[in-house]
Amino acid sequence: MDKHHTKPFDFFRRVKTHYRVVFINDESLQEVLSFRLSMRKLYVFFSTIFVVIVILTTCVLLLTPLKYYIPGYGNNKTHMQVIKMKRNLDSLSDLVAAEQLYEANMRKAINGDYTGKGDTTRLDMNQVKKEAMTIFPKTGK
């Protein structure tokens, strides 16, 4: 059980241990490239690469027009236009719904299927005949 337990001193010693990475040409067996690395150097290298990539990505997104494709990012003018368009859409959808209801009621009335409250106002036929016979209707003067 003691073999699998690593001491903190063991860990730091392994991190500081140097390794050699050698690239050899397979045909001529010549050494092409050689690196002397430690785990600490690899950690610093990959951490630096990661930070540089994050900074470059952030700069590209914030300093170019790509920022407008980020959800929630935009200028106030476009936000106000969106609000205005939503209001117009709501108004138009209410208008379409009212016209569809009107059309359905008119179809029912024409077909004789209307079940709503009927207009029970009666016309005075004598008054209607009088108004139909006059050429110039009376004005409020």
Summary of the structure (lengths in Angstrom):
residues: 141
radius of gyration: 42.9
end to end distance: 115.2
largest distance: 122.1
contacts: 224
relative contact order: 0.04
helix: 60%
strand: 11%
